[in-house]
Amino acid sequence: LPSKICPVCQRPFVWRKKWEKNWAEVKYCSKRCSRARSRHSTAK
C-alpha cells in the first residue's frame, strides 16, 4: 500500500479505503494532526 509522512507528527501513514477518492490531497495522518497544523510550521 502507498504511504506518506505526516508533516505534523513526522510519522508514516498508509493508504486507507476512506481516502480512495482523494489520496492525492491527503496530507495528515489524522484529524488531530490536521487541527494541529496551525501550531507547526510546515513551510520549508
N, C-alpha and C positions, 0 to 999 in steps of 0.2 A: 504494500500500500504506500502511496505517496505520503511524505511527511514535510513539515515546515518547522521553523523555530519561532516561538512566540517572542516578539520584540520586547515585551514587558518582563516576563519571568525567565527568558532565555532557555526555556525547556522545549524539547521537541514534542510535537503532537502529530498524530496521523489522521488521514482522511476518515471521515465518518459519513454514514449514509445520509444524515440530515444536511450535510454540506455538498451533496452530489451535484446540485444545480449551480452552486456559486463557489466552488472550491477556489477558483482564481481570486476571489475577493476576500476570502477568509484570511485574517491577519493574526487573530488572537486565539489562544487555546481555550478560553472560557469567557463567560460573561464578566466574571470578576476582573480578568485582565483587560477586557475591553473597557470597563469602567475606570480602571486604574491608569489607563494610558495617559491621561492628562497630568498625572503626578510624575511620570517618567518622560525623559527626553528621548524621542525616537529619531530625531534628526541627526544626520551624520555630517 
